[in-house]
Amino acid sequence: MTTPNNRGVTLNLFVTYQIEASCETIQEIADDICIEQTVEVVRQLAQDSWIQENILGRAEEISLIETTHHPSSNNIYKVIISYPDKIIDYQLPQLLSVIYGNISLKSGIRVVGLEFSSDFLSHFSGPGFGVDGIRQLIAVENRPLLATALKPMGKTSQELAGLAYKLALGGIDIIKDDHGLVDHSFCPFKERVQECLSAISKAEGKTGKRVLYFPNITDSYEKMWEHAQWAKDLGVGGFLVSPLIVGLDTMRYLADNLGLPIMAHPALMGTLFSGISAEIVLGDLMRLAGADMVVYPNYGGRFPFTEEICQKIGHALKKGMGRLKTAFPVPAGGIDVKSIKILKQFYGNDAVFLIGSSLYVCSSNLAASVEDCIQAMLEI
């Protein structure tokens, strides 16, 4: 940490980069990052002693990770750079700009670790409900949660509501809109939400079990905010948001001001993974931005995520981060209902299994399929 001074800059954010470089150039690259991500001028224009002490990034560690032993190949280095918290101004857009803004345009530099000060974290509300809060809403304590998406796009509001009724009748925990459902002419947002809430309420009256419905509010800013307020008044359980599409800080604002759970969808996030590790994008950043649940591809599904990546994301969503609540991992992307027991062993109880097509096609009785999945979760 830096020492206190009369301008109030006292704490640092530590960013770990993985950098491809030669032994002759690694120090130069590290120094360049320190300047590029802060003052963005040639060094002779940053000679002010206060700027050097309190604004510039500082290379705290440079260590060799891997030697390629090939004349034409670079080595792999770990470089830890500290940035004063104050220059980030405790807001997400500037955080992204500082850790990876300009240097995202360069090659061979990847963000693989973030270490926040407790003071920095205290400026963020994080998940409004978190794992414990979601469990309290639906009164489920002893198993993973089961979720699905209303599919496919092209069905009418009434047809999707019919699916929602059967799913709720089977005792599912969470029903969300598919992330591609917006305010389509063939399935208008308000009509869809009204129909689905009515169907779910009818099923709840028979089962006595609460089901949370998360409509997708990813849309233009005007529609997003209007739809969110309207749907909250109508009684939805939470919202589905694609934060990389609408903006990370937009999701943070929604989480801080709507008072309902937020499920984050990973659409477009894959564009970041070459420069920022998946566990930071889907873990640290999602919690800072207020996500109570984070959807990401499960290993062995339609997307190239490994068991190791999934473990790291799960850890990032549940690790200590100041006073921020933990968030639910929501593995998805081609989960087979037959793998539920294996997934429970892998993720433990504090996970939400988002199962789509497999749940719909495993039998002709959708409610019974849900019941079978929940029973499978209870058997281990």
Secondary structure, 3 states (H helix, E strand, C coil): CCCCCCCCCCCEEEEEEEEEECCCCHHHHHHHHHHHCCCCCCHHHCCCHHHHHHCCCEEEEEEEEECCCCCCCCEEEEEEEEEEHHHHCCCHHHHHHHHHCHHHHCCCEEEEEEECCHHHHCCCCCCCCHHHHHHHHHCCCCCCEEEEEECCCCCCHHHHHHHHHHHHHCCCCEEEECCCCCCECCECHHHHHHHHHHHHHHHHHHHCCCCEEECECCCCHHHHHHHHHHHHHHCCCCEEECHHHHCHHHHHHHHHHHCCCEEECCCCHHHCCCCECHHHHHHHHHHHCCCCEEEEECCCCCCCCCHHHHHHHHHHHHCCCCCCCCCEEEEECCCCHHHHHHHHHHHCCCCEEECCHHHHHCCCCHHHHHHHHHHHHHCC
